[in-house]
Amino acid sequence: MNNKAIVLFSGGQDSTTCLAWALERFDQVETLGFDYRQRHAIELEQRNVVIAQMRALSPAWSVRLGEDHLLDLGVLSQVSDTALTRDVEIIANAQGLPNTFVPGRNLLFLTFAAALAWRRGVKHIVGGMCETDFSGYPDCRDDTIKALQATLNLGMDQRFVLHTPLMWLDKAATWQLSAEIGGGAFVDLIREHSHTCYHGDRTQRHGWGYGCGTCPACELRARGWEQWRLAVPAAGI
């Protein structure tokens, strides 16, 4: 139980980096994705592509990669009115939060991950939440994750450990972490196959990967890429 992990895996840059991070640390790693009728549902297709590419990239990763799970959380789209679950313009709301914030999303994701972990006999749960580049989402804060870990352990009488390896990293540092874990080949895998764009655009290819190039997710990824490339020009990527 102590050396198994479940990774919240959307197929985006952050969760792909977290998956590699987990594969370097745990003997067996399962992946968990969620279909919440997200506007960028293309990410659900890319999940399978990324997993296949990661298996091909590293025989050691392929051995450690276990079952992939996809849960239907369509109820989120029924109770939320956001730019990730509706075809509306991405803007800031009255509280200053971008309307890409889906209330309760990460709380539900981690709760369902813990329920699955309980059944699968897994102790470690890994998520890509980040308090550095997080658009102000309150459910990405370190305090939120720590409080939820305590709640899940009390409510399920377990000793789950919630890991957030990107919590204090900006996007440039996330690119660097990817390079440290898997080198240029893994960075290229992220650029070519992961999906981050909120609009689900995979028709436009940029240096950092595919996306519309103008939504907040694309801008964040692009800015991190440029900052990393300037800071590490010898990367040769």
MDAnalysis code that builds the backbone (N, CA, C; Angstrom):
import MDAnalysis as mda
import numpy as np

u = mda.Universe.empty(711, n_residues=237, atom_resindex=np.repeat(np.arange(237), 3), trajectory=True)
u.add_TopologyAttr("name", ["N", "CA", "C"] * 237)
u.add_TopologyAttr("resid", np.arange(1, 238))
u.add_TopologyAttr("resname", ["MET", "ASN", "ASN", "LYS", "ALA", "ILE", "VAL", "LEU", "PHE", "SER", "GLY", "GLY", "GLN", "ASP", "SER", "THR", "THR", "CYS", "LEU", "ALA", "TRP", "ALA", "LEU", "GLU", "ARG", "PHE", "ASP", "GLN", "VAL", "GLU", "THR", "LEU", "GLY", "PHE", "ASP", "TYR", "ARG", "GLN", "ARG", "HIS", "ALA", "ILE", "GLU", "LEU", "GLU", "GLN", "ARG", "ASN", "VAL", "VAL", "ILE", "ALA", "GLN", "MET", "ARG", "ALA", "LEU", "SER", "PRO", "ALA", "TRP", "SER", "VAL", "ARG", "LEU", "GLY", "GLU", "ASP", "HIS", "LEU", "LEU", "ASP", "LEU", "GLY", "VAL", "LEU", "SER", "GLN", "VAL", "SER", "ASP", "THR", "ALA", "LEU", "THR", "ARG", "ASP", "VAL", "GLU", "ILE", "ILE", "ALA", "ASN", "ALA", "GLN", "GLY", "LEU", "PRO", "ASN", "THR", "PHE", "VAL", "PRO", "GLY", "ARG", "ASN", "LEU", "LEU", "PHE", "LEU", "THR", "PHE", "ALA", "ALA", "ALA", "LEU", "ALA", "TRP", "ARG", "ARG", "GLY", "VAL", "LYS", "HIS", "ILE", "VAL", "GLY", "GLY", "MET", "CYS", "GLU", "THR", "ASP", "PHE", "SER", "GLY", "TYR", "PRO", "ASP", "CYS", "ARG", "ASP", "ASP", "THR", "ILE", "LYS", "ALA", "LEU", "GLN", "ALA", "THR", "LEU", "ASN", "LEU", "GLY", "MET", "ASP", "GLN", "ARG", "PHE", "VAL", "LEU", "HIS", "THR", "PRO", "LEU", "MET", "TRP", "LEU", "ASP", "LYS", "ALA", "ALA", "THR", "TRP", "GLN", "LEU", "SER", "ALA", "GLU", "ILE", "GLY", "GLY", "GLY", "ALA", "PHE", "VAL", "ASP", "LEU", "ILE", "ARG", "GLU", "HIS", "SER", "HIS", "THR", "CYS", "TYR", "HIS", "GLY", "ASP", "ARG", "THR", "GLN", "ARG", "HIS", "GLY", "TRP", "GLY", "TYR", "GLY", "CYS", "GLY", "THR", "CYS", "PRO", "ALA", "CYS", "GLU", "LEU", "ARG", "ALA", "ARG", "GLY", "TRP", "GLU", "GLN", "TRP", "ARG", "LEU", "ALA", "VAL", "PRO", "ALA", "ALA", "GLY", "ILE"])
u.atoms.positions = np.array([
    [0.820, -1.200, 0.000],
    [0.000, 0.000, 0.000],
    [0.856, 1.253, 0.000],
    [2.006, 1.222, 0.667],
    [2.788, 2.432, 0.862],
    [3.519, 2.900, -0.379],
    [3.631, 2.076, -1.403],
    [4.384, 2.506, -2.577],
    [3.556, 2.451, -3.850],
    [2.263, 2.711, -3.704],
    [1.372, 2.825, -4.853],
    [0.780, 4.234, -4.881],
    [0.513, 4.731, -6.084],
    [-0.021, 6.081, -6.208],
    [-1.103, 6.142, -7.275],
    [-2.017, 7.072, -7.085],
    [-2.992, 7.439, -8.106],
    [-2.725, 8.896, -8.477],
    [-2.588, 9.154, -9.769],
    [-2.319, 10.504, -10.257],
    [-3.561, 11.051, -10.935],
    [-4.010, 12.241, -10.508],
    [-5.078, 12.932, -11.205],
    [-4.518, 13.378, -12.545],
    [-5.017, 12.766, -13.609],
    [-4.376, 12.932, -14.918],
    [-5.374, 13.410, -15.958],
    [-5.216, 14.668, -16.373],
    [-6.110, 15.256, -17.372],
    [-5.548, 15.143, -18.775],
    [-4.230, 14.961, -18.877],
    [-3.591, 14.988, -20.185],
    [-2.970, 16.331, -20.499],
    [-2.998, 17.254, -19.533],
    [-2.388, 18.565, -19.708],
    [-0.924, 18.568, -19.288],
    [-0.281, 19.714, -19.447],
    [1.136, 19.824, -19.112],
    [1.405, 19.478, -17.653],
    [0.637, 20.067, -16.750],
    [0.903, 19.882, -15.328],
    [0.705, 18.433, -14.896],
    [-0.411, 17.827, -15.300],
    [-0.676, 16.453, -14.850],
    [0.267, 15.459, -15.512],
    [0.726, 15.767, -16.725],
    [1.703, 14.898, -17.377],
    [3.033, 14.948, -16.638],
    [3.427, 16.146, -16.223],
    [4.649, 16.291, -15.436],
    [4.512, 15.560, -14.102],
    [3.343, 15.690, -13.471],
    [3.110, 14.995, -12.197],
    [3.122, 13.486, -12.368],
    [2.626, 13.004, -13.497],
    [2.636, 11.563, -13.743],
    [4.073, 11.051, -13.828],
    [4.921, 11.776, -14.547],
    [6.326, 11.375, -14.633],
    [6.995, 11.441, -13.265],
    [6.677, 12.480, -12.507],
    [7.213, 12.626, -11.146],
    [6.849, 11.405, -10.304],
    [5.595, 10.969, -10.399],
    [5.142, 9.817, -9.620],
    [5.802, 8.524, -10.098],
    [5.979, 8.394, -11.405],
    [6.577, 7.181, -11.951],
    [8.034, 7.019, -11.531],
    [8.666, 8.116, -11.171],
    [10.044, 8.058, -10.683],
    [10.109, 7.696, -9.196],
    [8.974, 7.726, -8.511],
    [8.969, 7.570, -7.057],
    [8.215, 6.361, -6.528],
    [7.254, 5.868, -7.292],
    [6.397, 4.801, -6.788],
    [6.502, 3.560, -7.673],
    [6.274, 2.407, -7.063],
    [6.399, 1.140, -7.785],
    [5.245, 0.916, -8.753],
    [4.072, 1.401, -8.374],
    [2.902, 1.228, -9.227],
    [2.096, 2.521, -9.231],
    [1.737, 2.975, -10.424],
    [1.033, 4.251, -10.563],
    [-0.186, 4.059, -11.450],
    [-1.351, 4.406, -10.929],
    [-2.577, 4.386, -11.719],
    [-2.983, 5.830, -12.032],
    [-3.727, 6.007, -13.086],
    [-4.152, 7.344, -13.498],
    [-5.665, 7.470, -13.401],
    [-6.102, 8.687, -13.127],
    [-7.528, 8.947, -12.947],
    [-7.898, 10.254, -13.641],
    [-8.841, 10.170, -14.561],
    [-9.350, 11.349, -15.257],
    [-10.830, 11.518, -15.014],
    [-11.343, 12.705, -15.367],
    [-12.738, 13.029, -15.105],
    [-13.384, 13.666, -16.340],
    [-14.533, 13.165, -16.685],
    [-15.348, 13.770, -17.737],
    [-16.436, 14.588, -17.056],
    [-16.231, 15.909, -17.005],
    [-17.235, 16.770, -16.390],
    [-17.888, 17.673, -17.437],
    [-17.908, 17.167, -18.688],
    [-18.475, 17.870, -19.842],
    [-17.699, 19.170, -20.087],
    [-16.390, 19.079, -19.887],
    [-15.555, 20.242, -20.069],
    [-15.567, 20.703, -21.529],
    [-15.492, 21.988, -21.682],
    [-15.496, 22.602, -23.008],
    [-14.314, 22.088, -23.844],
    [-13.184, 21.858, -23.200],
    [-11.987, 21.380, -23.880],
    [-11.902, 19.857, -23.742],
    [-12.960, 19.174, -24.149],
    [-13.027, 17.716, -23.984],
    [-11.965, 16.986, -24.802],
    [-11.289, 17.702, -25.708],
    [-10.209, 17.087, -26.474],
    [-9.144, 16.532, -25.533],
    [-9.057, 17.103, -24.322],
    [-8.049, 16.619, -23.376],
    [-8.304, 15.159, -23.008],
    [-9.575, 14.730, -23.041],
    [-9.880, 13.338, -22.715],
    [-9.302, 12.399, -23.773],
    [-9.278, 12.855, -25.020],
    [-8.669, 12.056, -26.078],
    [-7.152, 12.044, -25.935],
    [-6.576, 13.181, -25.582],
    [-5.125, 13.281, -25.468],
    [-4.586, 12.473, -24.293],
    [-5.409, 12.232, -23.285],
    [-4.952, 11.431, -22.147],
    [-4.383, 10.094, -22.623],
    [-5.147, 9.409, -23.459],
    [-4.718, 8.095, -23.932],
    [-3.456, 8.190, -24.780],
    [-3.366, 9.248, -25.574],
    [-2.188, 9.449, -26.419],
    [-0.953, 9.655, -25.551],
    [-1.081, 10.521, -24.538],
    [0.058, 10.814, -23.668],
    [0.511, 9.564, -22.916],
    [-0.444, 8.807, -22.390],
    [-0.084, 7.576, -21.674],
    [0.664, 6.617, -22.586],
    [0.181, 6.452, -23.809],
    [0.842, 5.549, -24.758],
    [2.253, 6.043, -25.075],
    [2.397, 7.342, -25.252],
    [3.710, 7.899, -25.566],
    [4.676, 7.761, -24.394],
    [4.168, 7.898, -23.168],
    [5.024, 7.750, -21.999],
    [5.468, 6.305, -21.825],
    [4.596, 5.371, -22.142],
    [4.991, 3.957, -22.104],
    [6.110, 3.696, -23.113],
    [5.976, 4.284, -24.300],
    [6.971, 4.067, -25.343],
    [8.294, 4.751, -25.013],
    [8.217, 5.861, -24.297],
    [9.419, 6.635, -23.989],
    [10.322, 5.930, -22.989],
    [9.709, 5.255, -22.006],
    [10.511, 4.650, -20.943],
    [9.982, 3.267, -20.579],
    [10.775, 2.225, -20.795],
    [10.357, 0.880, -20.380],
    [10.067, 0.806, -18.885],
    [10.831, 1.538, -18.073],
    [10.604, 1.523, -16.624],
    [9.252, 2.132, -16.294],
    [8.914, 3.219, -16.959],
    [7.600, 3.835, -16.747],
    [6.495, 2.892, -17.177],
    [6.700, 2.205, -18.294],
    [5.681, 1.300, -18.809],
    [5.376, 0.194, -17.812],
    [6.410, -0.314, -17.145],
    [6.215, -1.374, -16.156],
    [5.422, -0.856, -14.962],
    [5.690, 0.377, -14.555],
    [5.054, 0.926, -13.348],
    [3.649, 1.460, -13.611],
    [3.361, 1.811, -14.853],
    [2.039, 2.351, -15.167],
    [0.983, 1.260, -15.054],
    [0.006, 1.508, -14.185],
    [-1.071, 0.550, -13.987],
    [-2.338, 0.972, -14.709],
    [-3.438, 0.652, -14.124],
    [-4.750, 0.872, -14.753],
    [-5.079, 2.360, -14.855],
    [-5.763, 2.712, -15.937],
    [-6.276, 4.072, -16.123],
    [-7.770, 4.065, -15.849],
    [-8.232, 5.064, -15.096],
    [-9.648, 5.175, -14.742],
    [-10.202, 6.503, -15.272],
    [-11.417, 6.478, -15.780],
    [-12.099, 7.691, -16.224],
    [-13.482, 7.718, -15.596],
    [-13.744, 8.720, -14.756],
    [-15.017, 8.821, -14.048],
    [-15.907, 9.889, -14.669],
    [-17.184, 9.610, -14.693],
    [-18.173, 10.547, -15.217],
    [-18.612, 11.490, -14.100],
    [-18.227, 12.757, -14.197],
    [-18.650, 13.772, -13.235],
    [-19.448, 14.860, -13.940],
    [-20.353, 14.421, -14.808],
    [-21.179, 15.369, -15.545],
    [-22.006, 16.272, -14.657],
    [-22.212, 15.857, -13.409],
    [-22.983, 16.683, -12.481],
    [-22.334, 18.052, -12.288],
    [-21.015, 18.147, -12.455],
    [-20.351, 19.444, -12.307],
    [-20.866, 20.461, -13.319],
    [-21.114, 20.005, -14.540],
    [-21.612, 20.929, -15.555],
    [-23.059, 21.327, -15.288],
    [-23.769, 20.499, -14.521],
    [-25.155, 20.815, -14.192],
    [-25.255, 21.875, -13.103],
    [-24.304, 21.882, -12.188],
    [-24.388, 22.813, -11.058],
    [-23.509, 24.041, -11.238],
    [-22.671, 24.067, -12.277],
    [-21.775, 25.207, -12.465],
    [-22.138, 25.978, -13.726],
    [-21.782, 27.232, -13.730],
    [-21.980, 28.094, -14.894],
    [-20.666, 28.810, -15.143],
    [-19.752, 28.124, -15.818],
    [-18.396, 28.621, -15.983],
    [-17.968, 28.549, -17.442],
    [-16.852, 29.197, -17.741],
    [-16.335, 29.191, -19.105],
    [-15.705, 27.857, -19.483],
    [-15.530, 26.961, -18.508],
    [-15.027, 25.626, -18.827],
    [-16.151, 24.627, -19.065],
    [-17.375, 25.002, -18.672],
    [-18.516, 24.109, -18.875],
    [-19.602, 24.735, -19.751],
    [-19.364, 25.949, -20.217],
    [-20.295, 26.639, -21.115],
    [-19.501, 27.318, -22.221],
    [-20.120, 27.516, -23.356],
    [-19.457, 28.197, -24.463],
    [-19.671, 29.705, -24.319],
    [-18.935, 30.289, -23.376],
    [-19.049, 31.732, -23.107],
    [-17.658, 32.341, -23.097],
    [-17.613, 33.665, -23.162],
    [-16.349, 34.380, -23.149],
    [-15.654, 34.215, -21.798],
    [-14.344, 34.102, -21.822],
    [-13.568, 33.994, -20.588],
    [-13.302, 35.388, -20.035],
    [-13.876, 35.667, -18.868],
    [-13.742, 36.976, -18.233],
    [-13.556, 36.783, -16.729],
    [-13.269, 37.881, -16.028],
    [-13.187, 37.843, -14.565],
    [-14.565, 38.150, -13.996],
    [-14.905, 37.474, -12.876],
    [-16.199, 37.732, -12.240],
    [-16.085, 38.869, -11.233],
    [-17.152, 39.111, -10.496],
    [-17.191, 40.241, -9.571],
    [-16.159, 40.111, -8.454],
    [-15.761, 38.876, -8.134],
    [-14.777, 38.648, -7.079],
    [-13.339, 38.691, -7.608],
    [-13.196, 38.936, -8.912],
    [-11.875, 38.978, -9.505],
    [-11.364, 37.644, -9.985],
    [-12.135, 36.574, -9.779],
    [-11.754, 35.246, -10.250],
    [-12.121, 35.092, -11.726],
    [-11.282, 34.451, -12.518],
    [-11.688, 34.151, -13.891],
    [-12.853, 33.177, -13.882],
    [-13.753, 33.336, -14.860],
    [-14.913, 32.442, -14.871],
    [-14.571, 31.046, -15.390],
    [-13.268, 30.757, -15.503],
    [-12.828, 29.382, -15.749],
    [-12.767, 28.581, -14.446],
    [-12.943, 29.254, -13.318],
    [-12.980, 28.553, -12.035],
    [-14.272, 27.751, -11.931],
    [-14.131, 26.439, -11.715],
    [-15.279, 25.547, -11.549],
    [-15.395, 25.231, -10.059],
    [-16.355, 25.842, -9.359],
    [-16.435, 25.668, -7.897],
    [-16.546, 24.202, -7.490],
    [-15.689, 23.811, -6.569],
    [-15.738, 22.453, -6.040],
    [-15.031, 21.405, -6.864],
    [-14.483, 21.791, -8.020],
    [-13.911, 20.792, -8.934],
    [-12.782, 19.991, -8.280],
    [-11.762, 20.669, -7.782],
    [-10.642, 19.937, -7.193],
    [-11.027, 19.210, -5.916],
    [-11.984, 19.770, -5.177],
    [-12.453, 19.091, -3.973],
    [-13.114, 17.763, -4.337],
    [-13.930, 17.794, -5.391],
    [-14.570, 16.558, -5.849],
    [-13.543, 15.596, -6.447],
    [-12.633, 16.134, -7.249],
    [-11.628, 15.273, -7.872],
    [-10.852, 14.495, -6.814],
    [-10.381, 15.189, -5.798],
    [-9.562, 14.533, -4.782],
    [-10.390, 13.594, -3.905],
    [-11.649, 13.946, -3.670],
    [-12.512, 13.072, -2.884],
    [-12.782, 11.767, -3.624],
    [-13.066, 11.860, -4.912],
    [-13.281, 10.641, -5.696],
    [-11.988, 9.860, -5.849],
    [-10.869, 10.568, -5.957],
    [-9.577, 9.878, -6.026],
    [-9.320, 9.091, -4.745],
    [-9.665, 9.689, -3.604],
    [-9.482, 8.999, -2.327],
    [-10.406, 7.790, -2.221],
    [-11.632, 7.923, -2.706],
    [-12.560, 6.785, -2.680],
    [-12.022, 5.636, -3.537],
    [-11.474, 5.977, -4.695],
    [-10.874, 4.954, -5.555],
    [-9.627, 4.369, -4.894],
    [-8.819, 5.229, -4.281],
    [-7.606, 4.767, -3.605],
    [-7.950, 3.818, -2.465],
    [-9.015, 4.111, -1.750],
    [-9.459, 3.242, -0.653],
    [-9.768, 1.841, -1.176],
    [-10.460, 1.789, -2.315],
    [-10.824, 0.492, -2.894],
    [-9.613, -0.231, -3.476],
    [-8.687, 0.532, -4.039],
    [-7.535, -0.059, -4.725],
    [-6.355, -0.330, -3.791],
    [-6.469, 0.073, -2.530],
    [-5.379, -0.131, -1.600],
    [-4.186, 0.750, -1.877],
    [-4.457, 2.022, -2.189],
    [-3.408, 2.983, -2.549],
    [-3.343, 4.079, -1.494],
    [-2.152, 4.442, -1.106],
    [-1.968, 5.471, -0.076],
    [-1.733, 6.858, -0.655],
    [-1.010, 6.952, -1.762],
    [-0.547, 8.240, -2.279],
    [-1.432, 8.735, -3.424],
    [-1.807, 10.000, -3.357],
    [-2.621, 10.640, -4.392],
    [-1.876, 11.889, -4.852],
    [-1.685, 12.000, -6.168],
    [-0.868, 13.078, -6.724],
    [-1.718, 13.977, -7.610],
    [-1.638, 15.289, -7.386],
    [-2.376, 16.256, -8.192],
    [-1.494, 17.417, -8.612],
    [-1.873, 18.081, -9.680],
    [-1.079, 19.178, -10.232],
    [-1.452, 20.546, -9.724],
    [-2.119, 20.630, -8.565],
    [-2.508, 21.927, -8.023],
    [-1.262, 22.775, -7.759],
    [-1.428, 24.078, -7.967],
    [-0.284, 24.985, -7.883],
    [-0.745, 26.342, -7.375],
    [-0.039, 26.870, -6.384],
    [-0.407, 28.166, -5.815],
    [0.412, 29.307, -6.418],
    [1.309, 28.993, -7.331],
    [2.134, 30.030, -7.962],
    [1.475, 30.539, -9.236],
    [1.170, 29.635, -10.158],
    [0.440, 29.980, -11.386],
    [-0.927, 29.309, -11.314],
    [-1.868, 29.932, -10.610],
    [-3.136, 29.237, -10.368],
    [-4.360, 30.095, -10.631],
    [-4.172, 31.279, -11.190],
    [-5.285, 32.167, -11.561],
    [-6.171, 32.541, -10.380],
    [-5.682, 32.316, -9.167],
    [-6.470, 32.666, -7.992],
    [-7.470, 31.618, -7.564],
    [-7.445, 30.436, -8.178],
    [-8.395, 29.388, -7.822],
    [-8.198, 28.993, -6.348],
    [-9.207, 29.155, -5.505],
    [-9.033, 28.843, -4.082],
    [-8.823, 27.367, -3.796],
    [-9.285, 26.484, -4.686],
    [-9.118, 25.047, -4.428],
    [-7.770, 24.525, -4.933],
    [-6.882, 25.442, -5.341],
    [-5.514, 25.063, -5.692],
    [-4.526, 25.451, -4.599],
    [-4.993, 26.089, -3.552],
    [-4.091, 26.576, -2.509],
    [-3.598, 25.438, -1.627],
    [-2.383, 25.603, -1.134],
    [-1.775, 24.592, -0.269],
    [-2.619, 24.356, 0.979],
    [-3.152, 25.419, 1.562],
    [-3.993, 25.267, 2.751],
    [-5.224, 24.415, 2.460],
    [-5.795, 24.593, 1.272],
    [-6.967, 23.798, 0.891],
    [-6.611, 22.319, 0.813],
    [-5.496, 22.016, 0.170],
    [-5.087, 20.623, 0.000],
    [-4.788, 19.981, 1.356],
    [-4.097, 20.702, 2.229],
    [-3.779, 20.154, 3.551],
    [-5.047, 19.911, 4.370],
    [-5.993, 20.846, 4.287],
    [-7.242, 20.675, 5.022],
    [-8.037, 19.496, 4.483],
    [-8.034, 19.345, 3.162],
    [-8.775, 18.239, 2.564],
    [-8.126, 16.900, 2.905],
    [-6.809, 16.854, 2.932],
    [-6.138, 15.613, 3.321],
    [-6.568, 15.183, 4.719],
    [-6.600, 16.139, 5.647],
    [-7.031, 15.817, 7.007],
    [-8.474, 15.325, 7.018],
    [-9.327, 15.968, 6.237],
    [-10.741, 15.591, 6.187],
    [-10.922, 14.199, 5.596],
    [-10.230, 13.916, 4.507],
    [-10.348, 12.601, 3.874],
    [-9.859, 11.502, 4.804],
    [-8.767, 11.757, 5.514],
    [-8.241, 10.748, 6.426],
    [-9.187, 10.496, 7.593],
    [-9.819, 11.553, 8.079],
    [-10.799, 11.383, 9.148],
    [-12.041, 10.661, 8.643],
    [-12.518, 11.093, 7.480],
    [-13.770, 10.549, 6.959],
    [-13.676, 9.132, 6.451],
    [-12.472, 8.708, 6.042],
    [-12.307, 7.348, 5.516],
    [-11.444, 6.479, 6.425],
    [-11.007, 7.053, 7.540],
    [-10.187, 6.325, 8.510],
    [-8.966, 5.717, 7.839],
    [-8.276, 6.547, 7.049],
    [-7.084, 6.116, 6.329],
    [-5.938, 7.085, 6.613],
    [-4.805, 6.855, 5.988],
    [-3.664, 7.751, 6.076],
    [-3.183, 8.101, 4.669],
    [-4.114, 8.643, 3.892],
    [-3.750, 9.094, 2.551],
    [-2.743, 10.237, 2.642],
    [-1.887, 10.313, 1.635],
    [-0.974, 11.442, 1.501],
    [-1.256, 12.108, 0.157],
    [-1.631, 13.386, 0.188],
    [-1.873, 14.143, -1.041],
    [-0.590, 14.865, -1.430],
    [-0.075, 14.535, -2.595],
    [1.163, 15.134, -3.095],
    [0.841, 16.183, -4.158],
    [1.453, 17.349, -4.052],
    [1.288, 18.408, -5.053],
    [2.680, 18.916, -5.436],
    [3.389, 18.193, -6.291],
    [4.773, 18.534, -6.603],
    [4.967, 19.869, -7.301],
    [3.900, 20.437, -7.847],
    [4.023, 21.719, -8.554],
    [3.566, 22.900, -7.708],
    [3.223, 22.659, -6.442],
    [2.559, 23.676, -5.630],
    [3.292, 25.016, -5.636],
    [4.610, 24.997, -5.560],
    [5.364, 26.261, -5.439],
    [6.194, 26.546, -6.687],
    [5.835, 25.931, -7.810],
    [6.556, 26.146, -9.069],
    [5.743, 27.013, -10.017],
    [6.405, 27.935, -10.717],
    [5.730, 28.620, -11.819],
    [5.894, 27.751, -13.066],
    [5.321, 28.192, -14.182],
    [5.337, 27.351, -15.378],
    [6.746, 27.148, -15.926],
    [7.610, 28.148, -15.793],
    [8.988, 27.966, -16.242],
    [9.658, 26.858, -15.437],
    [9.428, 26.859, -14.135],
    [10.010, 25.818, -13.278],
    [9.391, 24.461, -13.567],
    [8.134, 24.444, -14.001],
    [7.488, 23.180, -14.365],
    [8.136, 22.595, -15.615],
    [8.425, 23.446, -16.599],
    [9.163, 22.974, -17.770],
    [10.522, 22.419, -17.358],
    [11.181, 23.103, -16.438],
    [12.491, 22.653, -15.975],
    [12.393, 21.299, -15.273],
    [11.364, 21.131, -14.453],
    [11.176, 19.857, -13.777],
    [10.978, 18.737, -14.787],
    [10.219, 19.007, -15.835],
    [10.003, 17.993, -16.873],
    [11.325, 17.587, -17.516],
    [12.168, 18.587, -17.782],
    [13.471, 18.300, -18.387],
    [14.348, 17.496, -17.444],
    [14.288, 17.805, -16.157],
    [15.095, 17.074, -15.176],
    [14.644, 15.626, -15.051],
    [13.346, 15.396, -15.181],
    [12.820, 14.035, -15.038],
    [13.091, 13.198, -16.276],
    [12.764, 13.743, -17.446],
    [12.813, 12.917, -18.656],
    [13.628, 13.468, -19.796],
    [14.343, 14.567, -19.571],
    [15.179, 15.125, -20.622],
    [14.383, 15.737, -21.763],
    [15.089, 16.028, -22.840],
    [14.455, 16.670, -23.983],
    [13.351, 15.844, -24.610],
    [13.496, 14.528, -24.576],
    [12.470, 13.664, -25.177],
    [11.141, 13.816, -24.452],
    [11.183, 13.947, -23.129],
    [9.942, 14.106, -22.373],
    [9.363, 15.499, -22.568],
    [10.210, 16.508, -22.637],
    [9.734, 17.865, -22.924],
    [9.039, 17.885, -24.285],
    [9.634, 17.239, -25.273],
    [9.020, 17.177, -26.596],
    [7.680, 16.451, -26.556],
    [7.596, 15.403, -25.746],
    [6.335, 14.666, -25.596],
    [5.244, 15.595, -25.069],
    [5.582, 16.401, -24.073],
    [4.615, 17.338, -23.503],
    [4.191, 18.359, -24.544],
    [5.150, 18.884, -25.276],
    [4.833, 19.888, -26.295],
    [3.908, 19.322, -27.368],
    [4.194, 18.114, -27.789],
    [3.493, 17.545, -28.937],
    [2.146, 16.930, -28.583],
    [2.018, 16.338, -27.400],
    [0.840, 15.512, -27.141],
    [-0.054, 15.983, -25.991],
    [0.473, 16.717, -25.026],
    [-0.396, 17.162, -23.929],
    [-1.311, 18.279, -24.416],
    [-2.395, 18.500, -23.677],
    [-3.350, 19.545, -24.071],
    [-3.700, 20.424, -22.885],
    [-3.585, 21.738, -23.077],
    [-3.874, 22.698, -22.018],
    [-4.935, 23.714, -22.419],
    [-5.034, 24.036, -23.687],
    [-5.902, 25.118, -24.188],
    [-7.351, 24.954, -23.748],
    [-7.914, 26.007, -23.157],
    [-9.302, 25.984, -22.699],
    [-10.291, 25.861, -23.850],
    [-9.904, 26.304, -25.040],
    [-10.812, 26.241, -26.185],
    [-10.721, 24.906, -26.923],
    [-9.828, 24.044, -26.493],
    [-9.714, 22.736, -27.133],
    [-9.136, 22.798, -28.533],
    [-8.351, 23.824, -28.813],
    [-7.800, 24.028, -30.158],
    [-6.514, 23.219, -30.336],
    [-6.530, 22.297, -31.274],
    [-5.307, 21.565, -31.626],
    [-4.990, 21.742, -33.105],
    [-5.378, 22.870, -33.667],
    [-5.080, 23.172, -35.074],
    [-3.879, 24.090, -35.216],
    [-3.502, 24.781, -34.129],
    [-2.390, 25.725, -34.193],
    [-1.216, 25.196, -33.372],
    [-0.065, 25.083, -34.019],
    [1.137, 24.555, -33.363],
    [2.073, 25.708, -33.028],
    [2.454, 25.795, -31.778],
    [3.389, 26.805, -31.299],
    [4.640, 26.106, -30.783],
    [5.643, 26.878, -30.390],
    [6.852, 26.286, -29.851],
    [6.600, 25.469, -28.605],
    [5.596, 25.872, -27.835],
    [5.279, 25.203, -26.572],
    [4.226, 24.114, -26.720],
    [3.644, 23.985, -27.925],
    [2.629, 22.959, -28.143],
    [1.431, 23.487, -28.903],
    [0.316, 22.760, -28.819],
    [-0.901, 23.122, -29.547],
    [-1.846, 23.937, -28.674],
    [-2.556, 24.883, -29.302],
    [-3.545, 25.680, -28.583],
    [-3.899, 26.937, -29.341],
    [-4.941, 27.600, -28.862],
    [-5.391, 28.827, -29.519],
    [-4.360, 29.944, -29.384],
    [-3.592, 29.922, -28.301],
    [-2.564, 30.924, -28.079],
    [-3.036, 32.166, -27.359],
    [-4.350, 32.288, -27.126],
    [-4.877, 33.522, -26.531],
    [-5.636, 33.307, -25.227],
    [-6.079, 32.087, -24.935],
    [-6.799, 31.856, -23.680],
    [-5.806, 31.905, -22.519],
    [-6.289, 32.082, -21.284],
    [-5.363, 32.173, -20.144],
    [-4.441, 30.971, -20.003],
    [-4.945, 29.775, -20.290],
    [-4.118, 28.576, -20.153],
    [-2.976, 28.581, -21.170],
    [-3.274, 28.970, -22.402],
    [-2.240, 29.041, -23.433],
    [-1.229, 30.131, -23.107],
    [-1.711, 31.286, -22.668],
    [-0.802, 32.383, -22.351],
    [0.141, 32.007, -21.218],
    [-0.379, 31.311, -20.222],
    [0.442, 30.892, -19.087],
    [1.500, 29.885, -19.533],
    [1.079, 28.928, -20.327],
    [2.010, 27.903, -20.812],
    [3.079, 28.531, -21.713],
    [2.660, 29.429, -22.596],
    [3.601, 30.073, -23.516],
    [4.601, 30.946, -22.762],
    [4.118, 31.705, -21.790],
    [5.001, 32.581, -21.023],
    [6.029, 31.759, -20.246],
    [5.584, 30.661, -19.641],
    [6.510, 29.801, -18.918],
    [7.558, 29.195, -19.840],
    [7.111, 28.796, -21.036],
    [8.038, 28.227, -22.010],
    [9.122, 29.235, -22.376],
    [8.718, 30.469, -22.691],
    [9.686, 31.490, -23.095],
    [10.637, 31.825, -21.951],
    [10.117, 31.915, -20.739],
    [10.973, 32.207, -19.589],
    [11.982, 31.088, -19.366],
    [11.527, 29.854, -19.513],
    [12.437, 28.722, -19.324],
    [13.498, 28.683, -20.412],
    [13.103, 28.923, -21.654],
    [14.051, 28.880, -22.766],
    [15.109, 29.967, -22.624],
    [14.703, 31.141, -22.104],
    [15.669, 32.218, -21.878],
    [16.618, 31.875, -20.741],
    [16.074, 31.208, -19.710],
    [16.884, 30.886, -18.530],
    [17.806, 29.697, -18.781],
    [17.378, 28.796, -19.666],
    [18.170, 27.583, -19.928],
    [18.399, 27.458, -21.440],
    [19.133, 28.372, -22.027],
    [19.322, 28.327, -23.481],
    [20.097, 27.112, -23.953],
    [20.840, 26.472, -23.046],
    [21.640, 25.325, -23.449],
    [20.843, 24.026, -23.491],
    [19.537, 24.129, -23.221],
    [18.722, 22.909, -23.193],
    [18.674, 22.215, -24.536],
    [18.853, 23.002, -25.614],
    [18.900, 22.418, -26.939],
    [17.573, 21.910, -27.433],
    [16.482, 22.491, -26.925],
    [15.146, 22.026, -27.318],
    [14.464, 23.087, -28.166],
])
